[in-house]
């Protein structure tokens, strides 16, 4: 008597979420930019480098720097709110 083999499919459909892109300013001239590092090595330096280029090429204004401290966890909501209230645009980066 032949044995029956049961094949299982371990895949599942991905959970999708709709989202919108943030509004983009017409110009970066004079805007306050937030730099949000993710806690990885070189993330602060990478953001500072990007800021210097954007400042030179697009006239960015002042800068506010912060670090969420842990790349494997979401940014704390209070830090996001603080940056959103102080900055016109925010740039984040992953180091390494």
C-alpha positions as CSV (number, residue, x, y, z in Angstrom):
1,X,0.0,0.0,0.0
2,X,1.4,3.4,-1.0
3,X,1.9,6.1,1.6
4,X,0.4,9.5,1.0
5,X,2.7,12.5,1.2
6,X,1.1,15.8,2.3
7,X,2.9,18.9,1.0
8,X,2.3,22.1,3.0
9,X,2.8,25.6,1.7
10,X,4.5,27.7,4.4
11,X,4.1,31.0,2.6
12,X,1.5,33.7,3.6
13,X,0.3,36.8,1.9
14,X,2.2,39.9,3.1
15,X,0.3,42.4,5.2
16,X,0.2,45.7,3.3
17,X,-0.4,49.1,4.6
18,X,-1.4,52.2,2.7
19,X,0.6,55.3,3.5
20,X,1.2,58.8,2.0
21,X,4.4,60.6,1.4
22,X,5.0,63.7,3.4
23,X,4.5,67.0,1.7
24,X,7.7,68.3,0.1
25,X,8.8,71.9,0.3
26,X,9.2,73.9,-2.9
27,X,12.7,74.9,-1.8
28,X,15.1,74.1,1.0
29,X,16.4,77.6,1.2
30,X,16.7,78.7,4.9
31,X,14.7,75.7,6.3
32,X,15.6,74.1,9.6
33,X,16.6,70.5,9.0
34,X,16.5,67.7,11.6
35,X,19.1,65.0,11.3
36,X,17.9,61.8,13.0
37,X,20.6,59.1,13.3
38,X,19.6,55.6,14.1
39,X,22.3,54.6,16.5
40,X,24.4,52.6,14.1
41,X,28.1,53.3,13.6
42,X,28.7,56.2,11.2
43,X,25.0,57.3,11.0
44,X,25.8,60.6,12.6
45,X,28.7,61.3,10.3
46,X,26.7,60.3,7.2
47,X,23.9,62.7,8.1
48,X,26.4,65.5,8.8
49,X,27.9,64.9,5.4
50,X,24.5,65.0,3.6
51,X,23.6,68.2,5.5
52,X,26.8,69.9,4.4
53,X,26.1,69.1,0.8
54,X,22.5,70.2,0.9
55,X,23.4,73.3,2.8
56,X,26.0,74.2,0.1
57,X,23.8,73.3,-2.9
58,X,20.3,74.3,-1.5
59,X,20.9,76.9,1.2
60,X,19.6,75.0,4.2
61,X,19.3,77.0,7.4
62,X,20.0,75.7,10.9
63,X,20.3,72.1,11.9
64,X,19.0,70.1,14.9
65,X,20.7,66.7,15.4
66,X,19.4,63.8,17.4
67,X,19.9,60.0,17.7
68,X,17.1,57.5,18.3
69,X,19.8,55.3,19.8
70,X,18.7,51.9,18.7
71,X,18.4,50.8,15.0
72,X,16.3,47.8,15.8
73,X,13.5,49.8,17.5
74,X,11.1,52.4,16.2
75,X,11.9,56.0,17.1
76,X,10.2,57.1,20.4
77,X,7.0,59.1,19.6
78,X,8.1,62.0,21.8
79,X,11.3,62.4,19.9
80,X,9.5,62.3,16.6
81,X,7.0,64.9,17.8
82,X,9.8,67.2,19.2
83,X,11.7,67.1,15.8
84,X,8.5,67.6,13.9
85,X,7.7,70.7,15.9
86,X,11.2,72.2,15.6
87,X,12.1,71.3,12.0
88,X,10.9,72.0,8.5
89,X,12.3,68.8,7.1
90,X,13.9,65.7,8.7
91,X,16.5,63.4,7.2
92,X,17.3,60.0,8.7
93,X,20.0,57.5,7.8
94,X,21.3,54.1,8.6
95,X,25.1,53.8,9.2
96,X,27.5,51.0,9.0
